Amino acid sequence: MDEQKINPIHGGNIYRLAEELNIDEREIIDFSASINPLGAPKDVLSAIKEKSRHLFNYPDPDAEHLTQAIAQHIGISPQSIICGNGSTELIYLVVRALKPEKVLIPAPTFSEYERAVGDPKKVEYFILWEKNKFDLNIDKFIAAMSGSSSSATYKSSLTTSVDVAFLCNPNNPTGRLLKKEDVLKIANAAKDLRCYLVVDEAFIDFLPYESVIKEVENNPYLIVLRSMTKFYALSGLRVGYCAAHKSVLNIIKEYKEPWTVNTLAQAAGTAALDDKPYRDETFKVMRSEKKTLEDGFRVLKITYFQSSANFYLLKFDNAQEIISRLRSKGIMVRDCSNFMGLDNSYIRVAVKSNKDNMRLLKELANLCVPH
C-alpha cells in the first residue's frame, strides 16, 4: 500500500492553521470537518454544566444512562449496544475483537478502517469508480465478499475468503448512499457467508430512515457503528456507539478499555437524543444550505457529486492550488489526495451556515478554474 494513502490526515486542525496565519482560532472557517453548523444543542450545554460538578467521580464505565437512552431512541435492546469515544474507537475495537485475516474495504472510503486492520496484506479493496458516480455495485460487492471474482449471484455454499467487510453509509468522502434494502441484501449475504459486515453509519442521522441498525438483533453478522459527533456537533467530546447481536457484542466488550466515554460526553449524548426540535431544525437548515451550495457549484461549473450527507466531494484540475489559496484566507477544506482510490484533484467541503457557504462560493469564484 502506498504510504501516502494511509497517512492519518483528517479535517478539523484549526489550531495549526490559526498559528500559521497568526490569527484567532475563531476566525478560521473549517469546511474540512463535516459537523452540524447549528453547533451543540442548548440542552446539551446545560447538561454539561450540570454534570461538571461531578468530575471528581470516575465516569460510569458502562455508560448505562446513555446506553438506555440510545436503546429507547432506536428501539432495540440496550444489551445490543456499547458506547465509545466516538465511532473511531469502535472501529479499532471491532477489529481487535474479531481478529480478521482478510478484510474487504471499498475505495475511496474512511481511511481508519484500513489503519485499524494494520496489515496492508490483509486488506482487499473494492474500487468505486468515478464513471459510476462512486456508487457501489451490490452484486459485485457480495461476490467479492464470497471470494469470487465473478459478479454472478453468490452461493451460500461458498466459504468466504473475507472475514470482515466494511461499508460507510453514506460513504465518506463521496456522500453516496446505499438504500436500506441494498444494505440489507449485503447483510443477508454476509450472514450466509459467515462474514461480518460492519456498517459505519456516522452520517445516517441526516437520513435516519435508511439505517439498518434495528436489524442487528436478527443478524449476528451485522455490526453497525454510529457517531454522535457529526449530527449533534459533539466532536470535542467524542461520543459514538456500536450495535450488534448480543452474542457478538459480548465478545467485543471483552476487548474494550474502561472509562473511554467521559462523564460530560455521556451527559451530552443523553441530552442530545431527547432534542427533537434540534433535529427538525437541522433537517431544515440542511435542505436549504445544500441547495445553496449545489446552485453555486452549478453556476461556477464546478464538478461535484450528489451527496446524501452534509458534505460534498468536488473535483478540480487545480485542486491543490485552490486548497493552498483558500488556506491562506483562513478557509480549510479537506484535501482528499490521501484517500485510497482518489488523486490530488479532489476536495471535500462541509455544509455550513449560509454566511460561511456564501463566503466559500465567493472565494471559489475568485480562485478556481472550474474543472
VEXTORVEX-260288 format. One record per residue (C-alpha): chain; residue number from 1; x, y, z. Coordinates in Angstrom, 1 decimal. Layout:
BEGIN
cadena num X Y Z
A NUM X Y Z
...
END
This chain:
BEGIN
cadena num X Y Z
A 1 0.0 0.0 0.0
A 2 1.2 3.5 -0.8
A 3 2.4 5.1 2.4
A 4 0.8 8.3 1.4
A 5 -2.6 6.6 1.3
A 6 -2.6 5.6 5.0
A 7 -1.4 8.9 6.3
A 8 -3.9 9.7 9.1
A 9 -4.8 13.2 7.8
A 10 -8.3 14.3 8.8
A 11 -10.1 17.5 8.8
A 12 -10.5 19.9 11.7
A 13 -7.0 21.0 12.7
A 14 -7.9 24.7 13.1
A 15 -5.2 25.2 15.7
A 16 -2.3 24.7 13.4
A 17 -3.7 27.0 10.7
A 18 -4.5 29.7 13.2
A 19 -0.9 29.6 14.4
A 20 0.4 29.7 10.8
A 21 -1.7 32.7 9.9
A 22 -1.2 34.3 13.4
A 23 -4.9 34.8 13.8
A 24 -7.5 33.7 16.4
A 25 -8.9 30.2 16.0
A 26 -12.4 31.7 15.8
A 27 -11.5 33.4 12.6
A 28 -10.9 30.1 10.8
A 29 -13.8 28.7 8.7
A 30 -13.4 25.0 8.7
A 31 -15.1 23.2 5.8
A 32 -12.8 20.2 6.3
A 33 -14.8 18.8 9.2
A 34 -18.4 17.8 8.4
A 35 -20.1 19.0 11.6
A 36 -23.6 20.3 12.1
A 37 -23.4 24.1 11.6
A 38 -26.0 24.7 14.4
A 39 -23.5 23.7 17.0
A 40 -24.3 21.6 20.0
A 41 -27.9 21.7 21.2
A 42 -28.6 24.1 24.1
A 43 -29.9 21.2 26.3
A 44 -26.5 19.5 25.8
A 45 -24.7 22.6 27.1
A 46 -27.0 22.7 30.1
A 47 -26.4 19.0 30.8
A 48 -22.6 19.5 30.6
A 49 -22.8 22.4 33.0
A 50 -24.8 20.3 35.4
A 51 -22.5 17.3 35.2
A 52 -19.4 19.4 35.6
A 53 -20.0 19.4 39.4
A 54 -19.4 15.6 39.4
A 55 -16.0 15.5 37.7
A 56 -14.3 14.2 40.9
A 57 -16.0 10.9 40.2
A 58 -15.0 8.3 37.7
A 59 -17.4 8.1 34.7
A 60 -19.8 5.1 34.6
A 61 -17.7 2.5 32.7
A 62 -20.9 1.0 31.2
A 63 -22.4 4.4 30.2
A 64 -25.7 3.0 31.4
A 65 -27.9 6.1 31.2
A 66 -26.6 6.9 27.7
A 67 -27.0 3.3 26.6
A 68 -30.6 3.2 27.8
A 69 -31.3 6.5 26.0
A 70 -29.8 5.2 22.8
A 71 -31.8 1.9 23.0
A 72 -35.0 3.8 23.6
A 73 -34.2 6.2 20.7
A 74 -33.5 3.4 18.2
A 75 -35.9 0.8 19.5
A 76 -33.5 -2.1 20.3
A 77 -32.3 -3.8 23.4
A 78 -29.6 -2.0 25.5
A 79 -27.8 -5.3 25.6
A 80 -27.1 -4.9 21.9
A 81 -25.3 -1.5 22.4
A 82 -21.9 -0.4 23.6
A 83 -20.8 3.2 23.8
A 84 -17.4 4.5 22.8
A 85 -15.1 7.5 22.4
A 86 -16.5 8.4 19.0
A 87 -17.1 5.7 16.4
A 88 -13.4 5.7 15.5
A 89 -12.6 4.0 18.8
A 90 -15.2 1.4 18.0
A 91 -13.7 0.7 14.5
A 92 -10.4 -0.3 16.2
A 93 -12.2 -2.2 18.9
A 94 -14.2 -4.3 16.5
A 95 -11.1 -5.2 14.5
A 96 -9.2 -6.2 17.7
A 97 -12.1 -8.4 18.8
A 98 -12.8 -10.1 15.5
A 99 -9.2 -10.6 14.5
A 100 -9.9 -10.8 10.8
A 101 -7.3 -12.4 8.4
A 102 -8.9 -10.8 5.3
A 103 -10.9 -7.6 5.1
A 104 -12.9 -6.1 2.3
A 105 -12.9 -2.3 2.1
A 106 -14.4 0.0 -0.6
A 107 -12.2 2.6 -2.0
A 108 -12.5 5.5 -1.6
A 109 -13.9 5.5 1.9
A 110 -12.9 6.4 5.5
A 111 -9.3 5.7 6.0
A 112 -9.5 4.4 9.6
A 113 -10.8 1.0 8.5
A 114 -7.5 0.1 6.9
A 115 -5.5 1.7 9.6
A 116 -7.4 -0.3 12.2
A 117 -6.6 -3.5 10.3
A 118 -2.9 -2.5 10.4
A 119 -1.5 -5.0 7.9
A 120 -2.0 -4.0 4.3
A 121 -1.7 -7.6 3.2
A 122 -5.0 -8.4 5.0
A 123 -6.9 -5.7 3.0
A 124 -8.7 -6.3 -0.3
A 125 -10.1 -3.1 -1.9
A 126 -13.3 -2.8 -3.8
A 127 -12.9 0.1 -6.1
A 128 -15.6 2.6 -6.6
A 129 -15.3 4.3 -9.9
A 130 -15.9 8.0 -10.7
A 131 -17.6 7.0 -14.0
A 132 -20.2 5.3 -11.9
A 133 -20.5 8.3 -9.6
A 134 -18.7 6.3 -6.9
A 135 -21.7 4.1 -6.4
A 136 -21.2 0.6 -5.0
A 137 -22.4 -2.3 -7.1
A 138 -24.3 -4.6 -4.7
A 139 -23.9 -7.9 -6.6
A 140 -20.2 -7.4 -7.3
A 141 -19.6 -6.5 -3.6
A 142 -21.3 -9.6 -2.5
A 143 -19.2 -11.6 -5.0
A 144 -16.1 -10.0 -3.6
A 145 -17.2 -11.0 0.0
A 146 -17.6 -14.6 -1.2
A 147 -14.0 -14.6 -2.5
A 148 -15.3 -14.8 -6.1
A 149 -14.0 -12.5 -8.9
A 150 -17.3 -13.0 -10.7
A 151 -20.2 -10.7 -10.4
A 152 -22.6 -13.7 -10.6
A 153 -25.0 -14.3 -7.8
A 154 -23.2 -15.7 -4.8
A 155 -23.9 -19.1 -3.5
A 156 -24.3 -19.7 0.3
A 157 -22.4 -22.9 0.0
A 158 -19.2 -20.9 -0.8
A 159 -16.7 -20.4 2.0
A 160 -15.8 -16.8 2.0
A 161 -12.1 -15.7 2.0
A 162 -13.2 -12.4 3.6
A 163 -13.7 -12.4 7.4
A 164 -14.9 -8.8 7.7
A 165 -16.3 -6.3 5.2
A 166 -16.7 -2.5 5.9
A 167 -19.3 -0.2 4.5
A 168 -19.6 3.5 5.2
A 169 -23.1 4.7 4.5
A 170 -23.5 7.4 3.4
A 171 -19.9 7.0 2.2
A 172 -17.2 9.4 3.3
A 173 -15.9 11.2 1.3
A 174 -18.2 10.7 -1.7
A 175 -21.6 11.3 0.1
A 176 -23.1 8.5 -1.9
A 177 -25.9 6.4 -0.2
A 178 -26.8 2.8 -0.3
A 179 -30.6 2.4 0.2
A 180 -31.6 0.4 3.2
A 181 -32.8 -2.5 1.2
A 182 -29.5 -2.7 -0.6
A 183 -27.5 -2.7 2.7
A 184 -29.8 -5.5 4.0
A 185 -29.2 -7.5 0.8
A 186 -25.5 -7.3 1.6
A 187 -26.1 -8.1 5.3
A 188 -28.1 -11.2 4.4
A 189 -25.4 -12.4 2.1
A 190 -22.8 -11.7 4.8
A 191 -24.9 -13.9 7.2
A 192 -25.0 -16.7 4.6
A 193 -21.2 -16.4 4.0
A 194 -20.4 -16.0 7.7
A 195 -18.6 -12.8 7.0
A 196 -19.0 -9.9 9.4
A 197 -20.4 -6.8 7.8
A 198 -19.5 -3.6 9.7
A 199 -21.8 -0.7 8.5
A 200 -20.5 2.7 9.6
A 201 -23.5 5.0 9.8
A 202 -21.6 8.0 11.1
A 203 -23.7 10.3 8.9
A 204 -27.0 8.4 8.8
A 205 -28.7 10.8 11.3
A 206 -29.2 13.1 8.3
A 207 -31.5 10.5 6.8
A 208 -32.3 8.1 9.7
A 209 -35.0 6.1 7.7
A 210 -32.2 4.5 5.8
A 211 -30.5 3.0 8.8
A 212 -30.2 -0.8 9.3
A 213 -29.3 -0.6 13.0
A 214 -32.5 -2.4 14.1
A 215 -31.6 -5.4 12.1
A 216 -28.6 -6.3 14.3
A 217 -30.8 -8.3 16.7
A 218 -31.8 -10.6 13.8
A 219 -28.4 -10.9 12.2
A 220 -25.3 -11.9 14.2
A 221 -23.0 -11.0 11.3
A 222 -24.2 -7.4 11.1
A 223 -22.4 -4.7 13.2
A 224 -23.5 -1.1 13.0
A 225 -21.4 1.9 14.1
A 226 -22.9 5.3 14.9
A 227 -21.4 8.6 15.7
A 228 -23.0 11.5 17.6
A 229 -20.2 13.9 16.8
A 230 -21.4 14.9 13.3
A 231 -25.1 15.4 13.6
A 232 -25.1 16.8 17.2
A 233 -21.8 18.7 16.8
A 234 -20.1 16.9 19.7
A 235 -16.7 16.4 18.1
A 236 -14.8 17.9 21.0
A 237 -16.4 15.4 23.4
A 238 -16.3 12.2 21.2
A 239 -19.4 10.1 21.5
A 240 -20.3 7.1 19.4
A 241 -21.9 3.6 19.8
A 242 -21.8 0.2 18.3
A 243 -24.9 -2.0 17.9
A 244 -24.6 -5.8 17.3
A 245 -26.2 -9.1 18.2
A 246 -25.8 -9.8 21.9
A 247 -23.5 -12.8 21.3
A 248 -21.1 -10.7 19.2
A 249 -21.3 -7.7 21.5
A 250 -20.2 -9.8 24.4
A 251 -17.0 -10.7 22.5
A 252 -16.4 -7.1 21.6
A 253 -16.8 -5.9 25.2
A 254 -14.0 -8.2 26.3
A 255 -11.5 -6.0 24.4
A 256 -12.8 -2.6 25.4
A 257 -10.8 -0.4 27.7
A 258 -12.7 1.1 30.7
A 259 -13.8 4.7 31.0
A 260 -13.4 5.7 27.4
A 261 -16.6 7.8 27.5
A 262 -16.2 10.5 30.0
A 263 -18.9 11.9 32.3
A 264 -19.6 15.0 30.2
A 265 -19.8 13.0 27.0
A 266 -22.3 10.7 28.5
A 267 -24.5 13.5 29.7
A 268 -24.2 15.3 26.4
A 269 -25.2 12.3 24.4
A 270 -28.2 11.6 26.6
A 271 -29.4 15.1 26.3
A 272 -28.9 15.3 22.6
A 273 -31.1 12.3 21.8
A 274 -34.0 14.0 23.6
A 275 -33.9 17.1 21.5
A 276 -36.4 16.7 18.6
A 277 -36.7 20.4 17.8
A 278 -32.9 20.5 17.2
A 279 -33.2 17.5 14.8
A 280 -36.1 19.2 12.9
A 281 -34.1 22.5 12.6
A 282 -31.1 20.6 11.4
A 283 -33.1 18.9 8.6
A 284 -34.5 22.3 7.6
A 285 -31.1 24.0 7.5
A 286 -29.5 21.1 5.6
A 287 -32.2 21.2 2.9
A 288 -31.7 25.0 2.4
A 289 -27.9 25.1 2.6
A 290 -27.3 22.1 0.4
A 291 -29.4 23.8 -2.3
A 292 -27.3 27.0 -1.8
A 293 -24.1 25.1 -2.4
A 294 -25.4 23.0 -5.3
A 295 -26.8 26.1 -7.0
A 296 -23.4 27.8 -6.5
A 297 -21.4 24.8 -7.8
A 298 -23.6 24.7 -11.0
A 299 -23.2 28.4 -11.6
A 300 -19.4 28.2 -11.2
A 301 -19.4 25.0 -13.3
A 302 -17.6 23.1 -10.5
A 303 -17.8 19.3 -10.8
A 304 -19.5 17.9 -7.7
A 305 -21.1 14.6 -6.8
A 306 -24.6 14.4 -5.4
A 307 -24.4 13.8 -1.7
A 308 -26.8 12.3 0.9
A 309 -24.7 13.6 3.7
A 310 -23.6 17.1 5.0
A 311 -20.6 17.4 2.7
A 312 -19.7 17.3 -1.0
A 313 -16.9 15.8 -3.0
A 314 -15.6 18.3 -5.6
A 315 -13.2 17.9 -8.5
A 316 -10.8 20.5 -9.9
A 317 -7.9 20.4 -12.3
A 318 -6.0 22.7 -9.9
A 319 -7.3 21.4 -6.6
A 320 -4.0 21.7 -4.7
A 321 -3.7 25.4 -5.7
A 322 -7.3 26.0 -4.5
A 323 -6.6 24.3 -1.2
A 324 -3.5 26.4 -0.6
A 325 -5.1 29.7 -1.6
A 326 -8.2 29.1 0.5
A 327 -6.0 28.2 3.4
A 328 -4.1 31.5 3.1
A 329 -7.5 33.2 3.6
A 330 -8.3 31.1 6.7
A 331 -10.6 28.7 5.0
A 332 -9.9 25.0 5.5
A 333 -11.2 22.3 3.0
A 334 -10.4 18.6 3.0
A 335 -7.6 17.6 0.7
A 336 -8.8 14.1 -0.5
A 337 -5.5 13.0 -2.1
A 338 -4.7 10.6 0.8
A 339 -7.9 8.6 0.2
A 340 -7.3 5.3 -1.5
A 341 -8.9 5.5 -4.9
A 342 -8.7 9.3 -5.3
A 343 -5.9 11.5 -6.5
A 344 -4.9 15.1 -5.8
A 345 -7.8 16.6 -7.8
A 346 -10.5 16.0 -5.2
A 347 -11.7 18.3 -2.4
A 348 -14.4 17.6 0.2
A 349 -16.3 20.6 1.7
A 350 -18.8 20.5 4.5
A 351 -22.3 22.1 4.5
A 352 -22.1 25.0 6.9
A 353 -24.1 28.1 7.8
A 354 -25.4 30.3 4.9
A 355 -22.9 33.0 5.7
A 356 -20.0 30.6 5.6
A 357 -21.3 28.8 2.5
A 358 -21.7 32.1 0.6
A 359 -18.1 33.0 1.6
A 360 -16.8 29.7 0.3
A 361 -18.7 30.2 -3.0
A 362 -17.4 33.8 -3.3
A 363 -13.8 32.7 -2.8
A 364 -14.1 29.8 -5.2
A 365 -15.5 32.2 -7.8
A 366 -12.4 34.3 -7.4
A 367 -9.9 31.5 -7.1
A 368 -10.8 28.4 -9.0
A 369 -10.6 27.4 -12.6
A 370 -13.6 25.1 -12.9
A 371 -12.9 21.5 -14.0
END
